Amino acid sequence: MQRPTSATVFGILNLVFAGFGLIGIVASVGLLMVKANSDNPVVKIMQESPGFALWFKICIPLGLLSCGVLLAAGIGLLLVKPWGRLLSIGYAIYAIVFGIAGMLVNFLFLVRPMLEQAKGKSGPEAAGAIAGAIGGSIGGCFGMIYPILLLIFMFRPVILAAFRPPAPPQV
């Protein structure tokens, strides 16, 4: 059977998003290295909140692992290997659960404190804090789109048929 177009598309997207994820991990490590006297409100909150700092430090190795899984899943989809579909499903479930957890943690440790700080201020600084909180929340929701679509497509009949392991020869 020929590789379905959706398998090709999601295989390529898995590779692209794995690359973007690695860039994000490098940026996250850079954020951890920012000096303590930074004017960045996110860095200040991270330095003042041990819980958020711990979450951030846990996310880096998990992100690296998930990028590796996504990369392997993309290769598996492009090669039409059953394990590529299974890895894609596993990644999608992980990304949805971890995305929801990440939005909750960000709200508790980042958005809520930024909004509290904005209450006592006015002008561009308050507007920036509010816009950052809203943008971060919307961004978290947009981040859920790809894993949800990936999960849906991995159960479509054409994908199931293409990735079904070959039947053993009958004797």
N, C-alpha and C positions, 0 to 999 in steps of 0.2 A: 504494500500500500504506500502511496505517495505521502510525504509529510504534509499535514494540513497547514494552510496558510497561518492559522492562529498559533500553531506550534512554533512556526518560524518567527512570527511577530513577538510572541512572548519570550522565546529563546533570546532574541536580540535585546528586548527590553530588560530581561534579567541581567544580561551582561552589562548593559548601559547603567542600570541602577546599581549594580554591584560596584562599578567604577565610581559613580557619584557617592556611594556610601563610603568608599575608601577615602575620597577627598574630604568628606565630612568628618571622618575619624581623625584625619590629619589636622583639620581645623579645630576639632575638639581638644586634641592633645595640645595644640597651640594655645587654646583658651585656658587650659590648666596651668600653663607656664607664665601667664600674665602676672606682672608684679602686683603686690598687695596694695599699692597706692593708686591703682587704676581708677579712672573716672567712669568706667563702664559699669552701669548699674547691675548688669547680670553678674559680672565678676565680683562686685561687692556683695551681692546676695549669696553667691556661691561660697565666698570666703567667710560669711557670717553664719551660714547654715550648714552644719556638719551633715545633716540628712541629705541636703541637695548635693553637696560635694560628693558624698558616698554614692548617691544615685548616678551622678555624672561619671564617677570612676568605674562603676559597674557597667555602665552603658558602653564604654569604649571596648573592652574585650568581647562583650556580647555582640556589639556592632561588627567587629572584625570577623567573628565567627559567622554571623548571619550573612555578611558580604561573601564569605567563602562558600557558604551553602547556596546563595543566590547565583554565584558564578558557576558552580558545578551544575546547578539545576538548569541554567541557560544552555550550557554545553550539552547536557543530557537531552533537553528539548530539541536542540538543533540536530542531534544525532538520532533522534527518535528512540531513545532508550526509556524503558519503563521507569527506571530509577529517576530519570529527569522529571517525569510527571510527579512522582511521589515526593521528591525533594521540593518541587514547586508548591505542592499542597502543604507540606510541612512548613515551608517558609511563609506561605500566605497566612496560615493559622498563627504562627509565631508573631508575624508582623502585626496582625490585627490585635492580638492580646497585648503585645508589648506596646503598640501604639496607644491603646486605651490606657494602659498603666502609665505611659509617658505623659499623656495629656493630664491625667489626675495629679501626678507628681509635679508637673510644671505649674498646674494651677495652684497647688498647695504651697510650693516653695518659691515660685517665681512670680506668677501673675498676681496672686493675692498680695504679696508684699509690695510689688510695684504699684498696684492700685492704692494701697495704703499710703505709700510715699507720695503719690500724686495728689491725695486729698489735701495735704498741707502746702501744696505748691500751686502756682498758676502760670499761665503763659505757655511757651513752647515746651518746657520741661514736663509739665503735667500732660499736655497733649501728646507728647512723645511716649510717655509711660502708658497712657490709655491706648494709643494706637498700637504700641508694641504688644500689649495684652490681647487686644482684639485680633491683631494679625497673627500672633502665635496660636491662638485658639483656632482660627480659620485654617491656618497652615497645618495644624494637627489633623483636622478633619480631611483636608485634601490629601494628606499623607496616607490616609486609609483607602483611597480610591484604588490604587494599583493592587494591593494585596487582595482586596475584595474581588476585583475583576479577574485576577489571576486564579483565585479559588473557583469562581464561577466557570471560567473557561476550561479549567482542568477536568471538569465533570461533564462537559458537553459530549454528546454521543460520538462526534467525529474524532475527538481527542481520545476518548476511551477506546475506540476501535483501532486507532493508529498505534496506541501504546500498549495494547494488550500483548502480553508475552506470547510468542509463537506456541501453538499447540504441539505437544510431543508427537512424533510420527507414530502412526498406527501400524501395528504389525499384523 
